[in-house]
Amino acid sequence: MRAEIQNVVDETKQAITLLRRHLDWDQAVRRLDWLNNKAEDPNLWNDATEAQKLMRERQQLDDGINGVRRFEQQIKDNIELIEMGEDEGDEAIVKEAEDALKALKAEAARQQVEAMLSGEADSNDTYLEVHSGAGGTESQDWANMLLRMYTRWAERSKFKVELLEVHDGEEAGIKSATLLVKGHNAYGWLKTESGVHRLVRISPYDSNARRHTSFSSIWVYPVVDDSIQIDINESDCRIDTYRSSGAGGQHVNTTDSAVRITHMPSGIVVQCQQERSQHKNRAKAWDMLRARLYEAELKKREDAANAEAASKSDIGWGHQIRSYVLQPYQMVKDLRTGVTSTAPDDVLDGELDEFMEAALAHRISGKADAVVDDVD
């Protein structure tokens, strides 16, 4: 077998191993057997809601387990075809089997990404917050660049995007902003983006054209649907209203319609200024608070909370998850996985899938963060 095809086989087998690990194979097989037996119980549909939940779980497990078995069988079959073709000198058979293995590798990679997006809230819509770090105009401009980057990524990925609130910087950029990203698996795709992002460039605001390093943080948390109950004691919350920021002119908001809610026990603060109605902004802010509290509970039950924990840290040196260097050379480097790009303009225009997929794969592998040197 040619070395190139052996590499394809090895990479496909590695993807299958990760799929097995994600499924928790032995437990998944036992669970599927139990669900198959449960499906034959005539009393199952006495509780329609619970029955539908179990049948969805059964279908997901059945798809996952049979998918892995199919991949393993097809690898075996095509390897045997290559060996037979080589023995008989039949290049057509060898070529057909090699093409089948390449297609199988691509399909396994897609299945691996889908498997990564099967967490409790992965299919939900999501909120994404951007916060500038210390450094005034520099970091505020960088925060605005990140806001545009994630907006462009969402649009490229066919998600709907709403800007819920934005606090403009004194001279340029933004101090903070919150996006609502709507679409299937929005939270699953974006959840590993939480953390500190570092920019190195020659500052357009420095008359001496010196290089500057700026930091901003991203915080991602899922929208809570109506089936999830989150109890909040209103007496634990402080509600403030303020005047929405805007561009001015005839559309300037002259009433205190923006709403900020502070949850005193947790210290969580949410705010919304999207609507002109204080009532609507208040309702959205309560939804955001429920989502933040739910996300906090999810993190208690997840081992891989390091990305989110990083974004709670100081927004500065030692806490970044990704560096974006624009001068003196061009590179974007993820400090958890080692994935790099030499086209930062494309990354800042929303081409983030490679980084997200690597971070998701790294997360389900259960490995510690890679030892990756930062870039200057």
C-alpha positions as CSV (number, residue, x, y, z in Angstrom):
1,M,0.0,0.0,0.0
2,R,1.3,3.4,-0.9
3,A,2.5,5.6,2.0
4,E,-0.1,8.3,1.1
5,I,-3.0,5.8,1.4
6,Q,-1.5,4.3,4.6
7,N,-1.6,7.8,6.1
8,V,-5.3,8.2,5.0
9,V,-6.1,4.9,6.7
10,D,-4.2,5.9,9.8
11,E,-6.0,9.2,10.0
12,T,-9.4,7.6,9.4
13,K,-8.7,5.1,12.2
14,Q,-7.7,7.9,14.5
15,A,-11.0,9.7,13.8
16,I,-12.9,6.5,14.5
17,T,-11.1,6.1,17.8
18,L,-12.1,9.6,18.8
19,L,-15.7,8.8,17.8
20,R,-15.7,5.7,20.0
21,R,-14.3,7.6,22.9
22,H,-16.9,10.4,22.5
23,L,-19.7,7.8,22.5
24,D,-18.2,6.0,25.5
25,W,-18.5,2.9,23.4
26,D,-19.2,0.1,25.9
27,Q,-21.7,2.2,27.8
28,A,-23.3,3.4,24.6
29,V,-23.8,-0.2,23.4
30,R,-25.4,-1.2,26.7
31,R,-27.6,1.8,26.7
32,L,-28.8,1.1,23.1
33,D,-29.7,-2.5,24.1
34,W,-31.7,-1.1,27.0
35,L,-33.5,1.4,24.8
36,N,-34.3,-1.2,22.2
37,N,-35.9,-3.3,24.9
38,K,-37.7,-0.3,26.3
39,A,-39.1,0.5,22.8
40,E,-41.0,-2.8,23.0
41,D,-42.6,-1.9,26.3
42,P,-46.3,-1.2,25.6
43,N,-46.4,1.2,28.6
44,L,-43.7,3.4,27.2
45,W,-46.1,5.8,25.5
46,N,-48.1,6.4,28.6
47,D,-45.8,9.4,29.1
48,A,-45.5,10.7,25.5
49,T,-42.9,13.4,26.4
50,E,-40.6,10.9,28.1
51,A,-41.1,8.4,25.3
52,Q,-40.1,10.9,22.6
53,K,-37.0,11.8,24.6
54,L,-36.0,8.2,24.8
55,M,-36.7,7.5,21.2
56,R,-34.5,10.5,20.1
57,E,-31.7,9.2,22.3
58,R,-32.1,5.7,20.8
59,Q,-31.9,7.1,17.3
60,Q,-28.8,9.2,18.1
61,L,-27.0,6.2,19.6
62,D,-28.1,3.9,16.8
63,D,-26.8,6.3,14.2
64,G,-23.5,6.8,16.1
65,I,-22.8,3.1,16.8
66,N,-23.8,1.9,13.3
67,G,-21.8,4.7,11.7
68,V,-18.6,3.6,13.5
69,R,-19.2,0.0,12.6
70,R,-19.7,0.9,9.0
71,F,-16.5,2.9,8.9
72,E,-14.5,0.0,10.4
73,Q,-16.0,-2.5,7.9
74,Q,-15.4,-0.2,4.9
75,I,-11.7,0.4,5.9
76,K,-11.3,-3.4,6.1
77,D,-13.0,-4.1,2.8
78,N,-11.1,-1.5,0.8
79,I,-7.7,-2.5,2.3
80,E,-8.5,-6.1,1.1
81,L,-9.4,-4.7,-2.4
82,I,-6.1,-2.8,-2.6
83,E,-4.2,-6.0,-1.6
84,M,-6.1,-8.1,-4.1
85,G,-5.6,-5.5,-6.9
86,E,-1.9,-5.2,-6.2
87,D,-1.5,-9.0,-6.3
88,E,-3.3,-9.2,-9.6
89,G,-1.8,-6.1,-11.1
90,D,-5.2,-4.5,-11.5
91,E,-4.6,-0.7,-11.1
92,A,-8.3,0.1,-11.7
93,I,-9.3,-1.9,-8.5
94,V,-6.5,-0.3,-6.5
95,K,-7.5,3.2,-7.7
96,E,-11.2,2.6,-6.9
97,A,-10.4,1.4,-3.4
98,E,-8.0,4.3,-2.7
99,D,-10.6,6.8,-3.8
100,A,-13.1,5.1,-1.5
101,L,-10.7,5.4,1.4
102,K,-10.1,9.1,0.8
103,A,-13.9,9.7,0.7
104,L,-14.2,7.6,3.9
105,K,-11.6,9.8,5.6
106,A,-13.6,13.0,4.7
107,E,-16.8,11.5,5.9
108,A,-15.3,10.3,9.2
109,A,-13.9,13.8,9.7
110,R,-17.4,15.3,9.2
111,Q,-18.9,12.7,11.6
112,Q,-16.3,13.6,14.1
113,V,-17.2,17.3,14.1
114,E,-20.9,16.4,14.4
115,A,-20.1,14.1,17.3
116,M,-18.3,17.0,19.0
117,L,-21.5,19.0,18.8
118,S,-23.7,16.6,20.7
119,G,-23.3,18.2,24.2
120,E,-26.3,19.1,26.3
121,A,-26.7,22.7,25.0
122,D,-24.6,22.5,21.8
123,S,-27.6,22.7,19.5
124,N,-28.8,25.9,21.1
125,D,-28.6,29.5,20.0
126,T,-25.8,31.4,21.8
127,Y,-24.8,34.7,23.2
128,L,-21.3,36.0,22.5
129,E,-19.8,38.9,24.5
130,V,-16.8,40.9,23.5
131,H,-14.8,42.9,26.2
132,S,-11.8,45.1,25.6
133,G,-8.8,44.8,27.9
134,A,-6.6,47.5,29.3
135,G,-5.0,49.8,26.9
136,G,-7.7,52.3,25.9
137,T,-8.2,53.0,22.2
138,E,-5.9,50.2,21.1
139,S,-7.8,47.4,22.8
140,Q,-11.2,49.0,22.1
141,D,-10.4,49.0,18.4
142,W,-9.3,45.3,18.7
143,A,-12.6,44.4,20.4
144,N,-14.4,46.0,17.5
145,M,-12.3,43.9,15.1
146,L,-13.3,40.7,17.0
147,L,-16.9,41.7,16.9
148,R,-16.8,42.0,13.1
149,M,-14.8,38.7,12.9
150,Y,-17.5,36.7,14.7
151,T,-20.3,38.5,12.9
152,R,-18.7,37.6,9.5
153,W,-18.1,34.0,10.7
154,A,-21.8,33.7,11.7
155,E,-23.0,35.2,8.4
156,R,-20.7,32.8,6.4
157,S,-22.1,29.9,8.4
158,K,-25.7,30.9,7.6
159,F,-26.5,31.9,11.2
160,K,-28.7,34.9,12.1
161,V,-27.0,37.6,14.1
162,E,-28.5,40.2,16.4
163,L,-26.5,43.0,18.1
164,L,-28.1,43.2,21.6
165,E,-25.9,45.9,23.1
166,V,-22.7,47.8,22.4
167,H,-20.7,50.3,24.5
168,D,-18.6,52.5,22.3
169,G,-15.1,53.5,23.1
170,E,-14.1,57.0,23.9
171,E,-12.2,57.6,20.6
172,A,-12.7,54.5,18.5
173,G,-13.8,50.9,18.8
174,I,-16.0,49.4,21.6
175,K,-15.6,48.7,25.3
176,S,-18.0,45.8,25.1
177,A,-20.8,44.3,23.0
178,T,-23.1,41.3,23.0
179,L,-24.2,39.3,20.0
180,L,-27.1,36.8,19.8
181,V,-26.2,34.1,17.2
182,K,-29.2,32.0,16.1
183,G,-29.0,28.7,14.4
184,H,-28.6,24.9,14.9
185,N,-25.4,24.2,16.8
186,A,-24.5,27.8,17.2
187,Y,-23.3,27.3,20.8
188,G,-21.6,24.1,19.9
189,W,-19.5,25.8,17.3
190,L,-18.6,28.9,19.3
191,K,-18.1,27.5,22.8
192,T,-14.4,27.0,22.4
193,E,-13.9,30.6,21.4
194,S,-14.2,31.8,25.0
195,G,-10.9,33.3,26.2
196,V,-8.5,36.1,25.7
197,H,-7.4,37.0,22.2
198,R,-4.2,38.9,21.6
199,L,-3.3,41.3,18.7
200,V,0.1,42.5,17.6
201,R,0.3,45.2,15.0
202,I,1.7,48.6,14.1
203,S,-0.9,50.9,15.7
204,P,-2.9,53.2,13.3
205,Y,-3.3,55.4,16.4
206,D,0.5,55.8,17.1
207,S,2.1,58.7,15.2
208,N,5.5,57.0,15.6
209,A,4.2,53.8,13.9
210,R,5.3,51.6,16.8
211,R,4.1,48.0,17.4
212,H,1.4,47.5,20.0
213,T,0.0,44.5,21.7
214,S,-3.7,44.6,22.6
215,F,-6.0,42.2,24.4
216,S,-9.7,41.5,24.3
217,S,-11.8,38.7,25.7
218,I,-14.7,36.6,24.3
219,W,-17.3,35.0,26.5
220,V,-19.8,32.5,25.0
221,Y,-22.9,31.0,26.7
222,P,-26.0,29.2,25.4
223,V,-29.5,30.5,25.1
224,V,-31.7,28.6,27.5
225,D,-34.9,27.1,25.9
226,D,-38.2,26.9,27.6
227,S,-37.7,23.3,28.6
228,I,-34.9,24.2,31.0
229,Q,-36.0,25.6,34.3
230,I,-33.7,28.2,35.9
231,D,-35.0,29.6,39.2
232,I,-33.9,33.2,39.9
233,N,-34.9,35.0,43.1
234,E,-35.6,38.6,42.0
235,S,-34.6,39.9,45.4
236,D,-31.1,38.7,44.6
237,C,-30.9,41.0,41.5
238,R,-30.3,44.7,41.0
239,I,-32.0,46.3,38.0
240,D,-30.6,49.5,36.5
241,T,-31.9,51.5,33.6
242,Y,-29.8,53.8,31.5
243,R,-29.9,55.7,28.2
244,S,-28.9,53.5,25.1
245,S,-25.8,54.6,23.2
246,G,-26.4,55.4,19.6
247,A,-25.1,57.3,16.6
248,G,-27.1,60.4,17.4
249,G,-29.4,62.4,15.0
250,Q,-33.1,61.9,14.7
251,H,-32.9,58.3,15.9
252,V,-31.1,59.0,19.2
253,N,-32.7,57.3,22.1
254,T,-33.8,60.0,24.6
255,T,-35.3,57.7,27.2
256,D,-33.7,55.3,29.8
257,S,-34.7,52.2,27.8
258,A,-31.5,50.2,28.2
259,V,-31.5,47.6,31.1
260,R,-28.7,46.2,33.2
261,I,-29.3,43.3,35.6
262,T,-26.8,42.3,38.3
263,H,-27.2,38.9,40.0
264,M,-25.7,39.6,43.4
265,P,-24.9,36.1,44.6
266,S,-22.9,35.2,41.4
267,G,-21.7,38.7,40.4
268,I,-23.1,38.0,36.8
269,V,-24.0,41.2,35.0
270,V,-26.1,41.3,31.8
271,Q,-27.4,44.2,29.8
272,C,-29.5,44.8,26.7
273,Q,-30.2,48.0,24.7
274,Q,-31.3,46.5,21.4
275,E,-35.0,47.5,21.7
276,R,-36.4,51.0,22.0
277,S,-38.8,49.6,24.7
278,Q,-37.5,49.3,28.2
279,H,-40.0,46.4,28.7
280,K,-38.6,44.4,25.8
281,N,-35.0,45.1,26.9
282,R,-35.8,43.9,30.4
283,A,-37.3,40.7,29.1
284,K,-34.2,40.0,26.9
285,A,-31.9,40.8,29.8
286,W,-33.8,38.3,32.0
287,D,-33.3,35.7,29.3
288,M,-29.6,36.5,29.1
289,L,-29.3,36.1,32.9
290,R,-31.0,32.7,32.8
291,A,-28.6,31.7,30.1
292,R,-25.6,32.8,32.0
293,L,-26.7,31.0,35.2
294,Y,-27.4,27.8,33.1
295,E,-24.0,28.1,31.4
296,A,-22.4,28.4,34.9
297,E,-24.1,25.2,36.0
298,L,-23.1,23.4,32.8
299,K,-19.5,24.2,33.5
300,K,-19.7,22.6,36.9
301,R,-20.6,19.4,35.1
302,E,-18.0,19.6,32.3
303,D,-14.4,18.6,32.8
304,A,-13.3,20.7,29.8
305,A,-14.0,24.2,31.2
306,N,-10.6,25.7,30.6
307,A,-11.6,27.9,27.7
308,E,-14.3,29.6,29.7
309,A,-12.2,29.8,32.9
310,A,-9.5,31.6,30.8
311,S,-12.0,34.3,29.8
312,K,-12.7,35.1,33.5
313,S,-9.0,35.7,34.0
314,D,-7.1,39.0,33.6
315,I,-7.4,40.2,30.0
316,G,-3.7,40.3,29.4
317,W,-0.4,38.4,29.2
318,G,-0.4,34.7,30.1
319,H,-4.1,34.1,29.6
320,Q,-4.5,34.3,25.8
321,I,-5.9,31.4,23.8
322,R,-5.0,32.8,20.4
323,S,-2.6,35.4,19.0
324,Y,-3.1,37.4,15.8
325,V,0.1,39.0,14.5
326,L,-0.1,41.5,11.6
327,Q,3.4,43.0,11.8
328,P,6.3,42.3,11.2
329,Y,5.0,39.1,9.7
330,Q,1.5,37.7,9.4
331,M,0.2,34.7,11.5
332,V,-2.7,33.6,13.6
333,K,-1.8,30.9,16.1
334,D,-4.0,29.0,18.6
335,L,-2.1,28.4,21.8
336,R,-4.1,25.4,22.8
337,T,-3.9,23.3,19.7
338,G,-1.0,24.8,17.7
339,V,-3.2,25.4,14.6
340,T,-1.8,28.3,12.6
341,S,-2.8,30.4,9.6
342,T,-0.6,32.7,7.6
343,A,-3.6,34.6,6.3
344,P,-4.8,36.7,9.2
345,D,-6.9,38.9,7.0
346,D,-9.0,35.9,6.0
347,V,-9.3,34.8,9.7
348,L,-10.4,38.3,10.7
349,D,-12.9,38.1,7.9
350,G,-14.5,35.1,9.5
351,E,-12.6,32.0,8.3
352,L,-12.5,30.3,11.7
353,D,-13.7,26.8,11.1
354,E,-10.2,25.2,11.1
355,F,-9.5,26.7,14.6
356,M,-12.9,25.7,15.9
357,E,-12.7,22.2,14.6
358,A,-9.3,21.7,16.1
359,A,-10.3,23.1,19.5
360,L,-13.4,20.9,19.5
361,A,-11.4,17.8,18.7
362,H,-8.8,18.8,21.4
363,R,-11.6,19.2,23.9
364,I,-13.2,15.7,23.4
365,S,-9.8,14.0,23.3
366,G,-9.4,14.8,27.0
367,K,-5.8,15.8,26.6
368,A,-4.2,18.7,28.3
369,D,-3.5,21.9,26.3
370,A,-0.6,21.4,23.9
371,V,2.7,23.1,24.8
372,V,2.7,25.8,22.2
373,D,5.1,28.7,22.1
374,D,3.4,32.1,21.6
375,V,4.3,34.3,18.7
376,D,5.9,37.8,19.0
